[in-house]
Amino acid sequence: MWLKRKKKKALVLSGGSARGIAHLGAIRVLKREGIEFDLVVGTSIGALVGAAYCLDRSLDEIEQMALRITATDLLDVTISRMGLTEGNKLENIIREIVGDKTFKDMKVPLAVTAIDVEAGLDVYFTEGEDLVKTIKASCSLPGIFKPVEFDGKLLIDGGMRQHLPTEIAKKLGADFIVAVDVGFCVKKGKINSMLGVIMQSIQIMGQELSAGQAKKADILICPQLGNDIDQLAFNQAAFIIEKGKEATEKALPELKKYVGGH
């Protein structure tokens, strides 16, 4: 008699900079309800929050950190042809969250997405000793942060191709995908800075790109952040976390039916 193979359940966390703080609210509800996964796949801030979850870091500590971080805590302006900011501040925050841990320390397997900008290809990492640098690469928005040189590749934010990396979850054997998509913030009105032009361009491109990726999720959780919360709205962290909780609470009946929990 053949034994029925257990379904591999994946949690997929989108990119979204400050909007991605909503992942903390979503994970708090999932953990409270005892809903577990066999794999986590994250892009950009989704990779960072995903790593914290897979390392079983204290949510209270991470939330407190999110509540005190500002956009200026992330941006260290540099004179470079490759980006507006060096990325050292970003790296310090990542290190504060994941410490010196590696992929081997994960309680749940983690995949981190990025893009090899010179080859024009998606890449993802499921192993390696330098977790901080891997996550930094996944968070390095082109034009804003300098690309990260890693494993002989020049890497940028995975969200430029895989905002919601459901396809990568499937490549890694996921049979059932729960995805948290914090969406985009396309604002209407005057733009008067290089940073504003870059951010708005990414939002416009991303909206179209991620629509197909969302369709590959079996359960899609979408925190309702609207167009007032942009990617730099770190001062709205408490509101963003609450929206992540609300959206996940709303999805609980479906989650418990298909994913389990208590």
N, C-alpha and C positions, 0 to 999 in steps of 0.2 A: 504493500500500500504506500503510495506516494504521500509524503508529508506536504501540507500546504505551506508555501513560503510566506513568512510574515511580511506584510506591506512595509516598505521603507517610507517613513513620513519625514518630510523636510519642512523646515521653517525658513522662508526667504524674506530678507529684510532689504528694503530699497535704500538707495542713496537719498540725499536731500538736505545735507548740512543741518542747519538749525531745525528745520522741519522734522528731521530724522530723530530728534529727541523724543518724538512720539513713540518710538520703538520701546523706550523705557516703560511707558505706561502700558503698552501692549504686553510686554514680557511680565510685568508685575501681575497682571490678571492671569496669564497663562500659567505662571508658577503657582499662584494661589489656588488655581483649579486643578493642579496636578496634571496638566496637559504636557506631555513630553514628546520629544522628537528624536529621530535617529541621525539627523543631519541638519546643520544650519549653514545657509549660504548668504553672504552679505556683500553689499557694495558700499564703499565710502563709509559714511557714518553707520550704515547698516552692518558693515564689517566690524567696526569698532564695538558697537553695542552687542553684536553677535559674539564677539570674542569674550566680552565681559560675561555674557550669559553662559557660554560654553566653559568658561573657567570658574563658573559659579561664584563670581564676585558679588559682594553685597550690593543689592539694588539701592538701599538707603544711601550708601556712600557715593555711588555713581550719580544718583539723583541730586544729592547735595552739591556735587561738583558741577553738574549741569546748571544748577540754579545760580552759581556764582561766575560762570564763564561768560565773557563778552567777546564780541567779534575781534576787538583789538588784542585779546589774549591769544588769538590764533594767527594774526597777521604781523610778520616781521618784514618790513619793506626792505628790498634789496635792489642793487643796480645789476640787472642781469638781462640777457637777451632771451632767457628761457621762462621767465615768470616774474610777477610783481613782488612775490614774497619768497623768502628763503625756505620756510617750512620748519625751522627749528622749534618755534613755539608749538606748532602742531605736533611735532614729534615728542616734545616734552609732555604734552597732555596725554597722548597715546601711551607713553611710558608710565605715566602716573596711574593709568587704568589697568594696563596689562602687566606692568612690571617687567621682569626678565623671563617671563614664561614663553614657551614655544608651543607649536602645534601638538607636541607629544603630551602636554599638560592638560589638554582639553578633556572635559568630562563627556562632552558630546562632540563628534567630528565637526570641524569648521572648514568652509571653503571661502576664500577671499578673492574677489575679482579685481582685475586691473586691465589695462590695455597696453600692449607693446606698440608704442606710437610709431616707431620706425618701421615695423613690419605691418602695421595696420591690423593687428590681430587681437582678439580677446585672449586673455590668459587668466588662469586661476590657480591659487595655491592651496594645497591641503596638507603640506608638510614644509619643514624648514626650521632653522634655529632662530632666525631674525624675524619674529612676529611683528615687532614694532615697525620695522622698515616695510614689511609687506602691507600692513594696514595703512601706513603713511602713503605708500604708492597708490593704494585704492582710493585715498582721500584727496589726491593731488589734482585739483581742478585745473585744467590747462589754461594758461594765461594768468592765473592767479598764483598758484604754487609752481615752483620749479619741478620738472619731472624728476622721478627718482631713478637713479642708476642701480640696477639690481639684477644679479645673475646674468650679466652681459646684455641686459635689455634696458631700454629707456621707457619707464612706465608712468602712465597717467591714470587719472580717476576712471575706475571701471564703469561708472555711471554714464560715460559718454556713449557706450554701446549697450551696457547691461544695467540700466537703472534698476530694474526689477529682475534679478538673474534667475528666473524660473527655468530657462533653457539649460543653464549650467547645473541646476538641481537635477534635472532629468538626465543629463549626461552622467551624473554621479549616481544614478540608479534610483532616484526618488520615484515612488509610485503614487504618492499623494502629497500635494503641496499646499501649505498654508502660507500665504504671502501677505506682508504688511507693506502697503504702498502709500507713502506720505504725499505723493503727488507733486505738482509744480505750482509756481506762483508767477503767472504772467501778468504783470502790472500794466495799466494803461496810464500814460502821462509822460511828462518830460523826463528825459534821461540826460544827465549832465556830467557824467564821469566815465572813465574807461572801465572801472569796476562795474558800474551800472550796465554798460553796454554788454560786457562779457556775461554777467549774470542773466540779463534778460534774454540774450541769445541762447544760452543753455536751456532756459525755461521753455522757450518756443520750440526748440529742437526736441527736447525731452518729452514733451507732451505727446507728440506724434510717435516717437520711438517706443515709448513704454506701453502704449495701448495694446499692441500685440502680445507683449510679454505678460501682461495682466491676464489675458485670456487663457494662459497655460496654467493658472493657479486653480486648484479645486475649491479653495475657500480664499476669498480676497477680503482683507480688512483695510479699510480706507479711512483713516482719521480725517475728520472734516475741519481742515485748517483754513480753507478759503483762500482769497487772494490778498489778505492783509498780512499774513505771516510769510515773510520771504526767507530765503536761505541764510540770511544774516541776523534773523530775529532771535538771537540767543537771550535777549532780555525778556522774552515771552516764554521761557522754558516751562514754568509752572502750568501755564495754559496749554502748551503743546503736549506735555505729559498727560494732562487730564483728558485731552482729546484722544490720545492713544488708548487710554483706559476705556473711555466711552465706546469707541468703535469696537474694541475687543469684547466688552460686555455684551454689546448688541449681537455679536457673532457667536456667543457662547452656546446657544442651543444647537447650532449646526456643528460647531467644533466638538461638542460632547458626543454628538451622534456619530461623527465620522472619525474622530481622532482619539476620543476617550477622555479620561480625567475622572475626577470625583465630584 
